[in-house]
Amino acid sequence: MIISRTPMRVSFMGGGSDLPVFYRQRYGAVVSTTLDRYIYITVNKKFDDLIRVSYSKTEMVEHVDEIEHNIIREALKIVGISKGIDIVYMGDVPLGQAGVGLGSSSALAVGVLNALYAYRGQHASAERLAREASRIEIDILGHPIGKQDQYAAAYGGLNFIRFNSDDSVFVDPLICGRATRDELNSKLLLFYTGRTRVSSDILVEQKANIGDNGHYVTHLVDLAEQMSELIVRMDFRTFGELLHESWEYKKKLASGISNSVIDDCYERARRAGAIGGKVLGAGGGGFLLLYCEQSCQESVRQALRDLKETPFLFEPQGSKIIYVSD
């Protein structure tokens, strides 16, 4: 039996610049961190030649091509496993709901590849896991997403991730100590809005708008570079102000990124003392991230008491194998 654990991520700045339509013209960049919310994949040898895949439903099939779960199906093909395997996955967020904004589908792709390679007795590097997960989601399945989530999940930690025009990706950890990361972590609040959305709808529109909105995305890349420097310098208040500025720009990229409910929640938080924030992922729902000095956090919690707060800690490690048995 093999069990992999793969973290989900919070993207602070630069979302949209990881789309090929943008970074092949001018490099993209994001600042993100993984957090202690995980996807778990269990892989075990089955006593017969059937394939069983268990998630919100259970599939039992004879051939890989019969598997309905598209990411697991394509991961099995890439690794070269065609029979006699049992795969179970679960997560720390509501995986049955689309669009929570923590990169859960990409964490699943990375995690299942990691577990399957380990099942075959092979070590897969973070770069390989991220590259092959991106290939599954973007090239094979045609999802209109970028590459930041796969690289964040595979590498883990607080990083500046650059997407180059030749399709290479540089993952550079921000050079700061644990005390710096802990202080930033203590100033961030995360709330689940209870609303979900189909992220592909928003991303398709965002991709189509790049020609007209490319200057907004370019500015978000510039802000990502500034933000990475602010974190290292521990200039956290300016970090919060940049979060607010980036959210105002991000809302211009597609019509579904925000809505009246999200705008109301965000304005209530700002009036209660939050300096900045954003909706994670493509937008439209999911999780709302806020930067707030500790002196104002209880006021913000009261202002958003109709939302579910989700405390979290930064996770320094990427996808890893946490259990192996014969």
C-alpha positions in Angstrom: 0.0 0.0 0.0 1.1 3.5 -0.8 -0.3 6.8 0.5 0.6 10.2 -0.9 -0.2 13.5 0.7 -0.3 16.6 -1.5 -1.0 20.2 -0.3 -3.3 22.6 -1.8 -2.3 26.2 -2.4 -3.1 29.9 -1.8 -2.1 32.1 -4.7 -1.4 35.7 -3.6 -0.6 37.4 -6.8 -0.2 36.9 -10.6 -3.0 34.5 -11.4 -3.8 34.5 -15.1 -0.2 35.1 -16.1 0.3 31.3 -16.0 -1.9 30.8 -19.1 0.1 30.0 -22.3 -1.7 32.7 -24.2 0.0 35.2 -21.9 3.4 33.8 -20.9 4.4 32.8 -24.4 4.4 36.5 -25.3 5.8 37.8 -22.0 6.8 35.8 -19.0 4.3 35.2 -16.3 4.8 35.1 -12.5 2.9 34.3 -9.3 3.6 34.4 -5.6 1.9 31.5 -3.8 2.2 29.2 -0.8 1.0 25.7 0.0 -1.1 25.2 3.1 -2.0 22.5 5.5 -5.0 21.3 3.5 -4.3 18.1 1.6 -5.4 15.6 -1.0 -4.7 12.0 0.1 -4.3 9.2 -2.4 -4.2 5.5 -1.4 -3.0 2.9 -3.9 -3.0 -0.8 -3.2 -2.6 -3.9 -5.2 -5.9 -5.6 -6.0 -6.3 -9.4 -5.7 -7.6 -9.6 -9.2 -7.0 -7.8 -12.5 -9.8 -5.3 -12.2 -9.3 -1.6 -11.5 -11.3 0.0 -8.7 -11.4 3.8 -8.2 -13.2 5.2 -5.1 -14.1 8.8 -4.5 -17.6 10.2 -4.2 -18.6 7.1 -6.2 -16.9 3.8 -6.8 -15.9 2.6 -10.2 -15.0 -1.1 -11.0 -13.7 -1.6 -14.5 -11.7 -4.1 -16.5 -9.8 -1.6 -18.7 -8.2 1.8 -18.0 -10.2 3.5 -20.8 -13.4 2.6 -19.0 -12.6 4.8 -16.0 -14.8 7.8 -15.8 -12.6 9.9 -13.5 -10.5 11.6 -16.2 -7.5 12.7 -14.1 -7.0 9.2 -12.6 -7.6 7.5 -15.9 -4.9 9.6 -17.7 -2.4 9.3 -14.8 -2.7 5.5 -15.0 -1.9 5.7 -18.7 1.1 7.9 -18.2 2.6 5.7 -15.5 1.8 2.6 -17.4 -0.5 0.7 -15.0 -3.3 -1.2 -16.7 -4.8 -3.6 -14.3 -5.0 -5.0 -10.7 -5.0 -1.8 -8.7 -7.2 -0.1 -6.1 -7.2 3.7 -5.9 -8.9 5.8 -3.2 -8.8 9.5 -2.8 -10.1 12.0 -0.2 -9.4 15.6 0.7 -9.6 18.3 3.4 -12.0 20.5 1.3 -15.4 19.7 -0.2 -14.0 17.9 -3.3 -17.5 17.1 -4.5 -18.1 20.8 -5.1 -16.5 22.6 -8.0 -14.5 25.7 -7.8 -13.3 26.1 -4.2 -10.2 27.9 -5.4 -7.4 26.0 -3.6 -6.1 24.2 -6.6 -7.6 20.8 -5.5 -7.9 19.3 -9.0 -4.2 19.9 -9.7 -3.2 18.7 -6.3 -5.1 15.5 -7.1 -3.3 15.1 -10.4 0.1 15.6 -8.7 -0.8 13.3 -5.8 -2.1 10.4 -7.9 1.0 10.5 -10.1 3.3 10.5 -7.1 1.4 7.5 -5.5 1.4 5.5 -8.8 5.1 6.0 -9.4 5.8 5.0 -5.9 3.6 1.9 -6.3 5.9 1.0 -9.2 9.0 1.5 -7.1 10.0 4.7 -8.8 10.8 8.2 -7.4 9.3 11.0 -9.4 10.9 14.5 -8.9 8.7 17.5 -8.2 9.5 18.9 -11.7 8.3 15.6 -13.3 5.1 15.5 -11.2 4.3 19.1 -12.0 5.1 18.8 -15.7 3.1 15.6 -16.2 0.1 16.9 -14.1 0.1 20.0 -16.3 0.1 17.7 -19.4 -2.8 15.7 -18.1 -5.0 18.7 -17.2 -4.0 21.1 -20.0 -2.8 19.1 -23.0 -4.8 15.9 -22.7 -8.0 16.9 -21.0 -8.0 20.4 -22.5 -8.9 22.3 -19.3 -8.5 26.0 -19.8 -6.2 26.5 -16.8 -2.7 27.6 -16.2 0.3 25.8 -14.6 0.7 27.5 -11.2 -1.4 24.9 -9.2 0.5 21.9 -10.4 3.9 23.4 -9.6 2.8 24.7 -6.3 1.5 21.3 -5.2 4.5 19.4 -6.4 7.2 21.7 -4.9 5.4 23.1 -1.8 6.4 26.1 0.2 6.3 29.9 -0.3 7.5 30.6 -3.8 8.0 33.0 -6.6 7.1 30.9 -9.7 8.0 32.2 -13.2 6.5 30.9 -16.4 8.8 31.4 -19.4 7.9 31.7 -23.1 9.6 28.4 -23.9 7.2 26.6 -21.5 9.9 26.1 -18.8 9.0 27.0 -15.2 11.3 28.4 -12.5 10.3 27.7 -8.9 12.2 30.0 -6.6 11.6 29.8 -2.8 11.4 33.2 -1.1 14.4 33.6 1.0 12.9 34.2 4.4 13.1 32.5 7.8 10.4 30.7 9.7 9.7 33.7 11.9 8.9 35.8 8.7 6.6 33.1 7.3 4.8 32.7 10.7 4.2 36.4 11.1 2.7 36.7 7.6 0.6 33.6 8.2 -0.8 35.1 11.5 -2.1 38.1 9.5 -4.1 36.1 7.0 -7.7 35.0 7.4 -9.5 32.5 5.2 -13.3 32.2 4.9 -15.4 29.8 2.8 -18.1 31.8 1.0 -20.3 28.7 0.5 -20.6 29.6 -3.1 -19.0 27.5 -5.9 -18.6 28.2 -9.6 -17.5 26.3 -12.7 -14.0 27.7 -13.0 -13.6 26.7 -16.6 -16.4 29.2 -17.6 -14.5 32.1 -16.0 -11.1 31.0 -17.4 -12.4 30.5 -20.9 -13.6 34.1 -20.8 -10.4 35.3 -19.2 -8.3 33.6 -21.8 -10.4 35.1 -24.6 -10.0 38.6 -23.1 -6.2 38.4 -22.9 -5.8 40.4 -26.0 -7.7 43.4 -24.6 -6.7 42.8 -20.9 -3.1 41.8 -21.3 -1.9 45.1 -19.8 -3.9 44.2 -16.6 -2.1 40.8 -16.4 1.2 42.5 -17.0 0.6 44.8 -14.1 -0.3 41.8 -11.9 3.1 40.2 -12.9 4.8 43.4 -11.9 3.0 43.4 -8.6 4.0 39.7 -8.0 7.6 40.8 -8.3 7.1 43.6 -5.8 5.2 41.3 -3.4 8.0 38.8 -3.3 10.4 41.6 -2.2 7.9 42.8 0.4 7.7 39.4 2.0 11.5 39.1 2.3 11.6 42.6 3.8 8.7 41.8 6.1 6.8 44.9 4.8 3.5 43.1 5.4 1.2 46.1 5.5 2.2 47.0 1.9 1.7 43.3 1.1 -1.9 43.7 2.2 -2.3 46.9 0.2 -1.0 45.1 -2.9 -3.5 42.3 -2.3 -6.3 44.9 -2.5 -4.8 46.5 -5.6 -4.5 43.1 -7.4 -8.1 42.2 -6.6 -9.3 45.4 -8.2 -7.3 44.5 -11.3 -8.3 40.8 -11.3 -12.0 41.7 -11.3 -11.4 43.4 -14.7 -10.2 40.1 -16.4 -13.6 38.4 -16.7 -17.2 39.1 -15.8 -17.7 36.2 -13.4 -14.6 36.7 -11.2 -16.7 38.7 -8.6 -20.4 39.2 -8.0 -22.6 41.2 -5.6 -22.4 38.6 -2.8 -18.6 38.5 -2.9 -18.4 42.3 -3.2 -20.6 42.7 -0.1 -18.4 40.2 1.9 -15.2 41.9 0.8 -16.5 45.4 1.7 -17.8 44.3 5.1 -14.3 42.9 5.8 -12.6 46.1 4.7 -14.9 48.2 6.8 -14.1 46.0 9.8 -10.3 46.5 9.3 -9.1 44.2 6.6 -6.5 45.9 4.5 -6.8 43.8 1.4 -7.8 40.4 0.1 -9.0 38.4 -2.9 -11.1 35.4 -3.9 -8.9 32.5 -4.5 -8.7 30.6 -7.8 -10.6 31.7 -10.8 -13.1 33.7 -8.7 -16.9 33.7 -8.5 -17.0 31.8 -5.2 -14.9 29.4 -3.1 -12.5 30.9 -0.5 -12.0 34.5 0.4 -8.5 35.4 1.6 -8.0 38.5 3.7 -5.0 40.4 5.1 -5.7 41.8 8.5 -3.6 43.0 11.4 -4.3 40.9 14.5 -5.9 43.9 16.4 -8.7 43.9 13.8 -9.2 40.2 13.3 -12.1 39.7 15.7 -13.9 42.6 14.2 -13.5 41.0 10.7 -14.7 37.7 12.1 -17.8 39.3 13.4 -18.4 41.1 10.2 -18.2 37.8 8.3 -19.9 35.6 10.9 -22.2 34.2 8.2 -19.2 32.7 6.5 -17.2 29.7 7.7 -13.6 30.6 8.8 -10.9 28.1 7.8 -7.8 28.5 10.0 -4.6 27.3 8.1 -0.9 27.1 8.4 1.7 27.4 5.6 3.0 24.0 4.5 6.7 24.0 3.6 6.6 20.6 1.7 5.1 19.6 -1.6 3.6 16.2 -2.5 5.2 13.4 -0.6 4.8 9.7 0.1 3.7 9.4 3.7 3.2 5.6 4.0 4.7 2.5 2.3 4.0 -1.1 3.1 4.5 -4.4 1.3 
